[in-house]
Amino acid sequence: MKITNVQLTAIGMPRLTGFVNKHVIVQLFTDDGIEGIGEMSDFSHLPKYAVDIVDLERTLKQILVGKNPFDIAPINTELNGNFPEAMYYYEKGSFIRNGVDTALYDLCAKALGVSVSDLLGGRQREKIKVCFPIFRHRFMDEVEANLELVKKQYEKGFDVFRLYVGKNVDADEAFLAGVYNEFGGKVKVKSLDFSHLLDWKEALRITRRLAKYPIDLVESPALRNDFAGLHHFRMRCELPVSEHVWSLRQQSEMIKHDSVDIFNIAPVFIGGITQARKAADAAAVAEKSVLIGTTQELSIGTTAMAYFGSTLDHLNYISDPTGPELYVGDVVKNKVYYENGYLHLPERSTVGLGMELDWEKVEQYRVESLNWEDVSVHQLQDRTSQTRA
């Protein structure tokens, strides 16, 4: 079996907030008529440079066409050489490699007639506990809206939340007070996520202020790649410390400096399931826990993460993938399934990822480029009206 073609489709998916995030759907075709799909998730993040999707498709064809899709390891080696790790959180090359790698796993599992979880070695679990994100407060008047969001999501079954902090600490504290006053023990805030916004000393001061409320862990409480600072924070903080893994070199430095208790691993940030499994194995050797992170993927990317997480025996903390709940729509016929705050895997009998593209939805949300100009939600709505007419 050989790969015969690569097709990339850029889409702009509006969030419930109105912001439009851009993603790329990957399709790999073979001479056996089998198609694998993947997702390059959430290109609408810093740094503010755009990938030329026409050039990218041409480049991936040069790399992939003629290859045996089961050569996942050597293909990833070649992808790493062309889209190398850059020691940066939102590295576009990692997003690209992740989309291709996901499509390879989908394709190979379909060829074998098995689930991706079987291809990865089997499942430790059928569902993964996840939390809903509360984005960073800038102003005090945003607190009430976020408390209302907690109430709405709690009614949908989400009882664990994570809070981005550090812009307006008074508002962060007011939100935490509101959550625990209104919901008591029925709702939990899992983590304070600083997202490398502050140096470790300032993050420690804020953590000590907010830790009077029940919190499970602290995320990214130092400037990016400040491994010594992250270690200093961890030695002075009673709560476990988590950090994202965006390259194997960066993970190695965190292990050397004993910087964290928990590795936050998401295939999108490290370049796919293949690299994520290496990071998870390194965490196990270092006797560290793991949680599954997110950049707010759609259903294809989220399902891939669920399969990856299902194989881990040291997934000891509540994970983050709730991206599909943040968007107005999706591009598949069978959207990923949440119940009672759990991300559920497809049935074990499912072949491949278990995702099927809905081309009416793909056409509704299709965009011409990944450039940083805004895509109007109204334009997408007008396109839907024209299609239905």
Buried (B, 14 or more C-beta within 10 A) or exposed (E): BEBBBBBBBBBBBBBEEEEBBBBBBBBBBBEEEBBBBBBBBBBBBEEEEBBEBEEBBEBBBEBBBEBEBBBBEEBBEEBBEEBEBBEBBBBBBBBBBBBBBBBBBBBBBBBEEBBBBBBBEEBBBBBBBBBBBBBBBEEEEBBEEBBEBBEEBBEEEBBBBBBBBBBBBEBBBBBBBBBBEEBEEEBBBBBBBBBBBBBBBBBBEBBEEBBEBEBBBBBBBBBBBBBEBBBBBBEEBEBBBBBBBBBBEBBEBBBEBBBBBBBBBBBBBBBBBBBBBBBBEBBBEBEBBBBBBBBBBBBBBBBBBBBBBBBBEBBEBBBBBBBBBBBBBBBBEBBBBBEEBBBBBBEEEBBBBBBEBBEEBBBBBBBEBBBEEEBEBEEBEEBBEEEEE
